[in-house]
Amino acid sequence: MRKPEELKSECPMPVLLHKLGLGEYAVPSCSSPFRQDTKPSWGIFQWGDHWFFKDHGTDEKGDEITLLGLLYKLDPETDFRDILDVYENILWETQEPPDLSEIMAEAKAAGQDSPNRAKPNRDGFKPPSSAELEAIAGGRPYGLAGLTWANERGVLVFNPNWHGMAVFGVTDASGKVLELRRVDHRKFPAVPACGLDARKSHAVKGSRKAWPLGILEAREYPAIALLEGVPDFIEAHDAILREGVQCAPVAMLSSACKIIAAEALPFFKGKRIRIFCHADSPGIAAADAWQRQLIEAGATHVDLFDFSALEPLNSRVNDLYEFSVWRKSSQFRDAPGLSKILPDAI
C-alpha cells in the first residue's frame, strides 16, 4: 500500500478532483459539492506544499484523505486504510491529467472554474458514415440499429485518423464531454510523459465526467435509462429499440464520479429513471449516490437494476452490454424475466 505522502504528491487535491469527475470544484471559490449551496462557499487552497479544502458554510476543512472520507462516507480514523485503497485506485484512473497551471489561472481570472470553461476539442470529428457505423458495430460488437439511432441523435462521432488511430466517440449537444474508443477495440497506447497507461477509453482534455451524457437529448422523453460507461450507453440504444419503450439513454462515464453536475440536475425533474449500475462495489456505490441526487432533484421515480440477481445468469453478467450479449444468445433469449428491463413511459 502506498504511503499517504506519496499519494498526495502524485495525485494532489486538484488532480484528485479531476480524476473524480469533479474538476469544476478544483478552484478557490465555488458552490459545495457536498450540499445544496446557494452561493460560493467552498474551495481549495495550497498551504506550503500541501492542498486543502474548506467549506466556509459548515467550517469543514481537510486534506485529500478527509475529502475522500466525505465522498465515500468513510471515517478518516477508523477507515484510514480503506480510504488509502480508494485513493490508490483513483490514482490510476485513465482520465487525461489536467494542466494545473491553466486551471488555476482560469480560476483566479473568473473567481471559480465555472461549468463554462473550455470544452473538449471536437475538430476532425464528424457523424460516422454507414460504412463507419458498420466498422464500429463489428469492433465490439454493437447492434447496428442502436448505433444508427445514436448517430441520428447526435451523440456519436467518428475520426478516421486521431493521432494515427481510427476512433469513435460519445458526446452530446452540451459539448461538455468527448470520450473515445478505438474502432479496432484495442487499447490506446501509454503516454508516460502525461502519466497515461494503456487504456480502453480516453477522455479528451476538458471532458467533464460529472456531466450526464445525453441528458439534453432526453428532454422530450418521460423515462431515462441511466447507464455507466461508453459500451452500456451505446448498447442501451439497441435495447430501447428492441423493447419498444419511450425511454432515453443517459450515461455517467465513470463510477469514480459520485456527483452529477449541478446544472444538469433540473433536466431529471419529473422523469422516471432506472439506473443500470455495474454489478461491482464501485458501480453500486456510485448508483446509490446518483439515486439520492436524482430523488432530491425531483425525479418522480428512481430505481436500480441489479444484474447480479438475474436468473439464470446469476453473477455472470456485470452490466447492460454483457446482459445484451447473453440475451441475444439462443440459450437465454426466452428466459423468464429477461423480456423487458427498461423503464416504461408510464
KAJO-V439362 format. One record per residue. N is the residue number from 1. PHI is phi in radians with two decimals (none if undefined). OMEGA is omega in degrees with one decimal (999 if undefined). Layout:
n = <N | N>
phi = <PHI | PHI>
omega = <OMEGA | OMEGA>
This chain:
n = <1 | 2 | 3 | 4 | 5 | 6 | 7 | 8 | 9 | 10 | 11 | 12 | 13 | 14 | 15 | 16 | 17 | 18 | 19 | 20 | 21 | 22 | 23 | 24 | 25 | 26 | 27 | 28 | 29 | 30 | 31 | 32 | 33 | 34 | 35 | 36 | 37 | 38 | 39 | 40 | 41 | 42 | 43 | 44 | 45 | 46 | 47 | 48 | 49 | 50 | 51 | 52 | 53 | 54 | 55 | 56 | 57 | 58 | 59 | 60 | 61 | 62 | 63 | 64 | 65 | 66 | 67 | 68 | 69 | 70 | 71 | 72 | 73 | 74 | 75 | 76 | 77 | 78 | 79 | 80 | 81 | 82 | 83 | 84 | 85 | 86 | 87 | 88 | 89 | 90 | 91 | 92 | 93 | 94 | 95 | 96 | 97 | 98 | 99 | 100 | 101 | 102 | 103 | 104 | 105 | 106 | 107 | 108 | 109 | 110 | 111 | 112 | 113 | 114 | 115 | 116 | 117 | 118 | 119 | 120 | 121 | 122 | 123 | 124 | 125 | 126 | 127 | 128 | 129 | 130 | 131 | 132 | 133 | 134 | 135 | 136 | 137 | 138 | 139 | 140 | 141 | 142 | 143 | 144 | 145 | 146 | 147 | 148 | 149 | 150 | 151 | 152 | 153 | 154 | 155 | 156 | 157 | 158 | 159 | 160 | 161 | 162 | 163 | 164 | 165 | 166 | 167 | 168 | 169 | 170 | 171 | 172 | 173 | 174 | 175 | 176 | 177 | 178 | 179 | 180 | 181 | 182 | 183 | 184 | 185 | 186 | 187 | 188 | 189 | 190 | 191 | 192 | 193 | 194 | 195 | 196 | 197 | 198 | 199 | 200 | 201 | 202 | 203 | 204 | 205 | 206 | 207 | 208 | 209 | 210 | 211 | 212 | 213 | 214 | 215 | 216 | 217 | 218 | 219 | 220 | 221 | 222 | 223 | 224 | 225 | 226 | 227 | 228 | 229 | 230 | 231 | 232 | 233 | 234 | 235 | 236 | 237 | 238 | 239 | 240 | 241 | 242 | 243 | 244 | 245 | 246 | 247 | 248 | 249 | 250 | 251 | 252 | 253 | 254 | 255 | 256 | 257 | 258 | 259 | 260 | 261 | 262 | 263 | 264 | 265 | 266 | 267 | 268 | 269 | 270 | 271 | 272 | 273 | 274 | 275 | 276 | 277 | 278 | 279 | 280 | 281 | 282 | 283 | 284 | 285 | 286 | 287 | 288 | 289 | 290 | 291 | 292 | 293 | 294 | 295 | 296 | 297 | 298 | 299 | 300 | 301 | 302 | 303 | 304 | 305 | 306 | 307 | 308 | 309 | 310 | 311 | 312 | 313 | 314 | 315 | 316 | 317 | 318 | 319 | 320 | 321 | 322 | 323 | 324 | 325 | 326 | 327 | 328 | 329 | 330 | 331 | 332 | 333 | 334 | 335 | 336 | 337 | 338 | 339 | 340 | 341 | 342 | 343 | 344 | 345 | 346>
phi = <none | -1.26 | -1.35 | -0.97 | -1.10 | -1.16 | -1.13 | -1.16 | -1.21 | -1.44 | -2.43 | -1.20 | -0.81 | -1.07 | -1.18 | -1.01 | -1.08 | -1.17 | -1.16 | -1.44 | 1.41 | -2.00 | -1.04 | -1.18 | -1.76 | -1.51 | -2.50 | -1.20 | -2.58 | -2.89 | -1.24 | -1.22 | -1.40 | -1.86 | -2.75 | -1.18 | -2.32 | -1.39 | -2.54 | -1.01 | -2.41 | -2.10 | -3.11 | -2.02 | -2.65 | -1.87 | -2.24 | 1.19 | -1.70 | -2.07 | -1.94 | -2.50 | -2.03 | -2.57 | -1.88 | -1.24 | -1.38 | -2.04 | 1.20 | -1.29 | -2.70 | 2.91 | -1.73 | -1.10 | -1.12 | -1.09 | -1.03 | -1.15 | -1.07 | -1.13 | -1.19 | -1.77 | 0.99 | -2.10 | -1.50 | -1.03 | -1.58 | -1.38 | -1.95 | -0.99 | -1.16 | -1.11 | -1.12 | -1.10 | -1.09 | -1.06 | -1.03 | -1.16 | -1.13 | -1.13 | -0.95 | -1.73 | -1.02 | -1.58 | -1.11 | -1.05 | -1.06 | -1.35 | -1.52 | -1.10 | -1.10 | -1.18 | -1.07 | -1.23 | -1.13 | -1.12 | -1.12 | -1.16 | -1.32 | -1.77 | 1.57 | -2.91 | -1.43 | -1.31 | -1.07 | -1.63 | -1.16 | -0.91 | -1.61 | -1.00 | -1.33 | -1.84 | -1.04 | 1.56 | -1.73 | -2.61 | -1.07 | -1.22 | -1.33 | -1.03 | -1.13 | -1.24 | -1.08 | -1.15 | -1.16 | -1.11 | -1.07 | -1.41 | -1.29 | -1.75 | -1.70 | -2.05 | -1.24 | -1.13 | -1.10 | -1.16 | -1.08 | -1.11 | -1.16 | -1.06 | -1.13 | -1.12 | -1.40 | 1.43 | -1.82 | -2.22 | -2.32 | -2.48 | -2.43 | -1.28 | -2.60 | -1.59 | 0.91 | 1.44 | -2.18 | -1.41 | -2.31 | -2.13 | -2.49 | -1.92 | -2.71 | -2.71 | -1.13 | -1.22 | 1.23 | -1.45 | -2.57 | -2.57 | -2.04 | -1.94 | -2.36 | -1.39 | -1.13 | -1.40 | 1.18 | -1.53 | -1.41 | -1.23 | -1.16 | -1.15 | -2.24 | -0.97 | -1.09 | -1.80 | 1.30 | -1.76 | -1.46 | -1.04 | -2.67 | -1.36 | -2.21 | -2.26 | -1.53 | -1.14 | -0.89 | 1.76 | -1.12 | -1.88 | -1.12 | -1.35 | -1.42 | -1.34 | -1.05 | 1.59 | -1.19 | -1.18 | -1.27 | -1.67 | -1.04 | -1.56 | -1.78 | -1.39 | -2.35 | -2.29 | -1.72 | -1.68 | -1.88 | -2.11 | 1.60 | -1.14 | -1.01 | -1.16 | -1.05 | -1.20 | -1.13 | -1.09 | -1.05 | -1.16 | -1.14 | -1.13 | -1.10 | -1.16 | -1.52 | 1.14 | -1.89 | -1.48 | -2.60 | -2.07 | -1.44 | -2.35 | -2.35 | -1.64 | -1.52 | -2.73 | -1.27 | -1.18 | -1.62 | -1.61 | -2.06 | -1.36 | -0.89 | -1.02 | -1.26 | -1.59 | -1.04 | -1.03 | -1.27 | -1.59 | -1.08 | 1.39 | -1.68 | -1.64 | -2.28 | -2.07 | -1.68 | -1.75 | -1.38 | -1.20 | -1.45 | -2.46 | -1.05 | -1.08 | -1.14 | -1.19 | -1.10 | -1.13 | -1.08 | -1.06 | -1.16 | -1.12 | -1.04 | -1.06 | -1.15 | -1.21 | -1.13 | -1.13 | -1.37 | 1.79 | -1.11 | -1.30 | -2.74 | -2.40 | -2.28 | -2.01 | -1.73 | -1.76 | -1.16 | -1.17 | -1.63 | -1.19 | -1.90 | -1.65 | -1.39 | 0.93 | -1.60 | -1.45 | -2.10 | -1.87 | -2.71 | -1.12 | -1.07 | -1.09 | -1.06 | -1.11 | -1.07 | -1.14 | -1.15 | -1.31 | -1.30 | -1.10 | -1.19 | -2.04 | -0.98 | -1.92 | -1.14 | -1.01 | 1.45 | -1.92 | -1.26 | -2.41 | -2.25 | -1.50 | -1.18 | -1.30 | -1.43 | -1.50>
omega = <-179.4 | 177.1 | -179.6 | -178.8 | 178.6 | -179.3 | 179.9 | 179.5 | -177.5 | -176.9 | -179.1 | -172.3 | -178.5 | 179.0 | 179.4 | 179.8 | 178.4 | 179.7 | 177.1 | -176.2 | -177.5 | -176.7 | 179.9 | 179.5 | -179.8 | -172.7 | -178.3 | -175.8 | 177.9 | 173.9 | -177.4 | 175.3 | -173.2 | -176.9 | 173.5 | -171.9 | -174.8 | 177.4 | -178.1 | 179.5 | -175.2 | 176.3 | 177.2 | 179.7 | 179.9 | 177.2 | -173.1 | 178.5 | -173.0 | -179.8 | 178.3 | 169.6 | 174.8 | 174.7 | -177.6 | 179.0 | -178.6 | -177.0 | 174.2 | 177.9 | 178.8 | -179.1 | -178.5 | 179.7 | 178.6 | 179.5 | -179.4 | 176.6 | 178.3 | -175.2 | -175.9 | 178.8 | 177.7 | -180.0 | -178.0 | 178.8 | -175.5 | -177.9 | -172.8 | -178.4 | 177.2 | 178.8 | 178.2 | 176.9 | 177.7 | -178.4 | -177.8 | 177.6 | 179.8 | -179.3 | -176.0 | 172.6 | -170.6 | -179.1 | -177.1 | -179.3 | -179.0 | 171.9 | -172.7 | -179.0 | 178.4 | -179.6 | -176.8 | 177.3 | 177.8 | -178.6 | -179.7 | -178.1 | -173.9 | -178.1 | 174.4 | 177.3 | -171.0 | 175.5 | -179.2 | -179.6 | -176.2 | -178.3 | 178.1 | 179.7 | -178.8 | 177.0 | 178.8 | 178.2 | -178.3 | 174.4 | -179.1 | 174.3 | 178.6 | 179.7 | 180.0 | 174.1 | 178.9 | 178.0 | 177.6 | -178.4 | -177.1 | -174.7 | -173.9 | 7.9 | 172.7 | 174.3 | -177.1 | 179.8 | 178.9 | 176.8 | 179.9 | 178.3 | 177.4 | 178.4 | 179.4 | -179.8 | 177.9 | -178.7 | -178.9 | 178.4 | -174.6 | 173.7 | -175.6 | -175.5 | 176.7 | -175.3 | 177.0 | -178.8 | 171.4 | -176.6 | 167.5 | -177.7 | 173.3 | -179.1 | 174.5 | -174.0 | 179.9 | -175.4 | -174.9 | -177.0 | 171.9 | -179.2 | -170.2 | 169.3 | 176.1 | 179.6 | -179.4 | 175.6 | 174.9 | 179.8 | 170.1 | -178.8 | 177.4 | 175.0 | -174.5 | -177.7 | 179.7 | -179.0 | -178.1 | 172.7 | 171.8 | -171.1 | -179.7 | -174.0 | -179.9 | 175.5 | -179.4 | -176.5 | -177.5 | 179.4 | -179.9 | -179.8 | 180.0 | -178.5 | 177.7 | -175.3 | 176.2 | -176.2 | 178.3 | 179.3 | -177.9 | -171.8 | -175.4 | -177.1 | 179.7 | -176.0 | -178.2 | 167.8 | -178.4 | -174.7 | 173.2 | 172.7 | -175.5 | -176.8 | -180.0 | 179.5 | 179.6 | -178.1 | 179.4 | 176.7 | 179.7 | -178.6 | 179.8 | 177.0 | -177.5 | -176.8 | 176.0 | 179.7 | 176.2 | -171.1 | 179.5 | 176.2 | 175.0 | -175.2 | 161.3 | -169.3 | 177.0 | 176.0 | 177.1 | -179.9 | -176.0 | -174.5 | 177.3 | -179.3 | -173.7 | -176.1 | 178.5 | -172.8 | 179.4 | -179.3 | 178.3 | -175.8 | 177.5 | -178.0 | 167.1 | -170.8 | 171.1 | -179.1 | 178.3 | -177.1 | 173.9 | -174.9 | 173.7 | -173.9 | 178.6 | -179.2 | -179.9 | 178.8 | 179.0 | -178.9 | 177.7 | -179.9 | 179.1 | -179.1 | -179.7 | -179.1 | -177.2 | 175.9 | 178.5 | -179.2 | 175.8 | 173.8 | -176.3 | 178.8 | 177.5 | 174.7 | -178.0 | 176.9 | -174.9 | 180.0 | -176.0 | -178.1 | -176.3 | 170.8 | 4.7 | -174.2 | -179.0 | -173.5 | -176.9 | -179.4 | -176.8 | -173.8 | -176.2 | -180.0 | 179.7 | 178.2 | -179.5 | 177.7 | 179.3 | -176.3 | 179.8 | -179.9 | -176.4 | -175.2 | -172.8 | -173.1 | -176.0 | -178.7 | -180.0 | 174.7 | -177.2 | -175.3 | -179.4 | 179.9 | -175.6 | -179.0 | 179.3 | 175.4 | -175.6 | 999>
